Amino acid sequence: MSILERVVHMVLFEIFAIITFIPIAMFATGQGASTLAGLSILLSVIAMTWNFTYNWGYDALLGDDRMARGFRTRILHGLGFEAGMIILSFQVMMYILQENFFTILMMDLGAVIFFLLYAIVFNWCYDVIRFRMRPSTTKATRFSAE
C-alpha cells in the first residue's frame, strides 16, 4: 500500500469506528457523549499513529499481498494491534474517565474485544473492496483459508 492509501485506510477505519463505538460506549459506561467523543477522538489519533506504524511493519514482514492472508493471520494481526493499543490507551482512559484501575481495565478489555472484531471485519472488507477496485495491486485471486 502506498502512504496515501494507508492514510485513507486509517481515516476510514477511525471514522466508522467512532460512529459505531460512541453509542455502544455511552450505553455500557453511562458516560456522556461529549466525554466519550473527546476520548474517542484522542484515542483515534493514538490509534492512527499506531495503525500506520504497526501495519507498515506487518506488511514489511508478510509482504503486500493482503488477499493471501487467511483467517488465522488476520486474527494474529488484530491481536497484536490491540495489545499495542492497550499499552498506549490505558493511562489516557484512566486520566480522562477518572475511574479506578479495575474499572478502566474492564472498559479497555471491552473496547479491545469490540475493536478486535471490528478490525478483522473492516480490514477484510477493505481488502476485498480494494481488490475489486484495483485488481492489479495484488496477485491473489482468492481468499486463503490458512
C-alpha positions as CSV (number, residue, x, y, z in Angstrom):
1,M,0.0,0.0,0.0
2,S,1.2,3.5,-0.7
3,I,1.4,6.1,2.0
4,L,-1.7,7.8,0.7
5,E,-3.7,4.6,0.7
6,R,-2.5,3.9,4.3
7,V,-3.8,7.3,5.3
8,V,-7.1,6.7,3.6
9,H,-7.4,3.3,5.2
10,M,-6.7,4.7,8.7
11,V,-9.1,7.6,8.3
12,L,-11.9,5.4,7.1
13,F,-11.2,2.9,9.9
14,E,-11.4,5.6,12.5
15,I,-14.5,7.4,11.1
16,F,-16.5,4.1,11.1
17,A,-15.1,3.2,14.5
18,I,-16.1,6.4,16.2
19,I,-19.6,6.3,14.6
20,T,-20.1,2.7,15.8
21,F,-18.3,2.9,19.2
22,I,-19.6,6.0,20.9
23,P,-23.2,4.9,21.2
24,I,-22.1,1.5,22.5
25,A,-19.7,3.1,25.0
26,M,-22.4,5.5,26.2
27,F,-24.7,2.6,26.9
28,A,-22.0,0.4,28.5
29,T,-20.3,3.1,30.7
30,G,-23.0,5.6,31.5
31,Q,-20.6,8.4,30.5
32,G,-21.8,11.4,28.5
33,A,-21.5,11.8,24.8
34,S,-19.1,14.8,25.0
35,T,-16.7,12.9,27.3
36,L,-16.7,9.8,25.2
37,A,-16.4,11.8,21.9
38,G,-13.4,13.6,23.2
39,L,-11.8,10.4,24.5
40,S,-12.7,8.7,21.2
41,I,-11.0,11.4,19.1
42,L,-7.9,11.3,21.3
43,L,-7.7,7.5,21.2
44,S,-8.3,7.7,17.4
45,V,-5.3,9.9,17.0
46,I,-3.2,7.4,19.1
47,A,-4.7,4.5,17.1
48,M,-4.0,6.1,13.7
49,T,-0.4,6.6,14.7
50,W,-0.1,3.1,16.0
51,N,-2.1,1.7,13.0
52,F,0.3,3.3,10.5
53,T,3.4,2.1,12.3
54,Y,2.0,-1.4,13.1
55,N,0.6,-2.1,9.6
56,W,3.7,-0.8,7.8
57,G,5.8,-3.2,9.9
58,Y,3.3,-6.0,9.4
59,D,3.4,-5.6,5.6
60,A,7.2,-5.4,5.7
61,L,7.2,-8.8,7.4
62,L,4.5,-10.6,5.5
63,G,4.6,-8.8,2.1
64,D,2.0,-6.6,0.4
65,D,-0.2,-9.5,-0.9
66,R,-3.1,-8.8,1.6
67,M,-5.6,-11.1,-0.2
68,A,-3.4,-14.1,0.5
69,R,-3.8,-13.5,4.3
70,G,-6.1,-16.1,5.8
71,F,-8.3,-16.0,8.9
72,R,-5.5,-17.1,11.3
73,T,-3.2,-14.4,10.0
74,R,-5.9,-11.8,10.4
75,I,-6.7,-12.9,14.0
76,L,-3.0,-12.6,14.9
77,H,-2.8,-9.2,13.2
78,G,-5.8,-8.0,15.2
79,L,-4.5,-9.4,18.5
80,G,-1.1,-7.8,18.0
81,F,-2.6,-4.4,17.2
82,E,-5.0,-4.5,20.1
83,A,-2.2,-5.5,22.6
84,G,-0.3,-2.4,21.5
85,M,-3.4,-0.2,21.9
86,I,-4.0,-1.4,25.4
87,I,-0.4,-0.3,26.3
88,L,-1.0,3.0,24.6
89,S,-4.5,3.8,25.8
90,F,-4.8,2.6,29.4
91,Q,-3.4,5.6,31.2
92,V,-5.2,8.0,28.9
93,M,-8.5,6.4,29.7
94,M,-7.7,6.4,33.5
95,Y,-6.9,10.1,33.3
96,I,-10.0,11.2,31.3
97,L,-12.6,9.0,32.8
98,Q,-11.3,9.3,36.4
99,E,-12.2,5.7,37.2
100,N,-10.3,3.2,39.2
101,F,-7.8,0.7,37.7
102,F,-10.2,-2.3,37.6
103,T,-13.0,-0.3,36.0
104,I,-10.7,1.1,33.3
105,L,-9.2,-2.4,32.8
106,M,-12.7,-3.8,32.2
107,M,-13.6,-0.9,29.9
108,D,-10.4,-1.3,28.0
109,L,-10.9,-5.1,27.6
110,G,-14.4,-4.5,26.4
111,A,-13.1,-1.9,23.9
112,V,-10.4,-4.4,22.8
113,I,-13.0,-7.1,22.1
114,F,-15.1,-4.7,20.1
115,F,-12.1,-3.3,18.1
116,L,-10.6,-6.7,17.6
117,L,-13.8,-7.9,15.9
118,Y,-14.3,-4.6,14.2
119,A,-10.7,-4.5,12.9
120,I,-11.0,-8.0,11.4
121,V,-14.2,-7.3,9.6
122,F,-13.2,-3.8,8.5
123,N,-9.8,-4.9,7.1
124,W,-11.2,-7.9,5.4
125,C,-13.9,-5.8,3.8
126,Y,-11.4,-3.1,2.9
127,D,-9.1,-5.7,1.3
128,V,-12.0,-7.2,-0.8
129,I,-13.2,-3.8,-2.0
130,R,-9.6,-2.8,-2.7
131,F,-9.0,-6.0,-4.7
132,R,-12.2,-5.5,-6.7
133,M,-11.4,-1.8,-7.4
134,R,-7.7,-2.3,-8.2
135,P,-7.1,-6.0,-9.1
136,S,-3.6,-5.3,-10.4
137,T,-2.4,-4.2,-6.9
138,T,-2.3,-7.8,-5.7
139,K,-1.5,-11.2,-7.1
140,A,-4.1,-13.2,-5.2
141,T,-7.3,-14.3,-6.8
142,R,-9.0,-16.0,-3.9
143,F,-9.1,-15.9,-0.1
144,S,-6.7,-18.2,1.8
145,A,-8.3,-20.4,4.4
146,E,-5.0,-20.7,6.1
